[in-house]
Amino acid sequence: MTSARTATRLTRILAMLPWVIANPGATADEVCTRFGYDDRGELVEDLNMVFVCGLPGYGPGELMDAYLDEDEVVVDMADYFARSPRLSPAEALALLAAGMALLSAGHGPPALRSGVEKLQAALVPDAGDTLVVDLAEEPGLVGVLRDATAAGRVVRIAYTSLRTGHTTERDIEPWAVFSTLGNWYVTAHCRLAGGERAFRVDLIREATVTGDSFEPPATPPPPEIRYTPAPDDVHATIRLGARARWVAEYYPVEVVDDDGEHLTVVFRASDPAVAGRLLLRLGADAELVDGVEAEAALHELRGAILARYHGDH
């Protein structure tokens, strides 16, 4: 079961239980309709999931009953679920700040704005203009790119690569303009590269809307920074120990061997320093099997750390 599916299922269970407790005698059909269960079998699986769950101590008085009695959904011994879970003050403030940040970045739909206003009214009703979450000032080209995105217009940009320092001119079909990790980005189909790319707006030297238009994809990729493989990427074959297997879940790697004790993967990156930093972080839990550029980057990083250490002492 994926983490997203697990979170969705847990959210539905936590919403369903208080309603069933507040509405004794509710039928299986009513619960399925209200909470979006596909069939009774799915509902029964959730009831079995919470059956004999309870508070620490786990004695008979702390464990709930949840089952289907013919057509009736029954939940007993679960008074602590009589009300929907409440956010702690810290959780509510973090949620409010995240929503306000999205609105500040220009991503917020009307439903988000409404939700933020309601949450702020409940959490800090007297805040007025004193509670502000604002991102860094938009670079001048953000407006140009955002307008081109909305109009489906091709933009010709002069872009400087952070890795090589070279500036190239390319035509892009912008899909989304957004802020994340302290920078502004535009995701687009790059006609020069022939595929999806993400460009940092502060590295765009010039941007000119051309006379060409484009049809955006029916379902554009989500506005986020993702690794896009390129022919000149650095390759490193790494043998991962048991404590380093998480790398295969976190990074887009190719698994080439798994003997149960070690997992061997091919790691790709646009910059050898990325592979070097990963190897340095993994330490003895990983072994570089092949990759001259990654090995050189690792050696350079180790040398820089040693030089700093000796310089401090």
Disulfide bonds with the S-S distance in Angstrom:
none
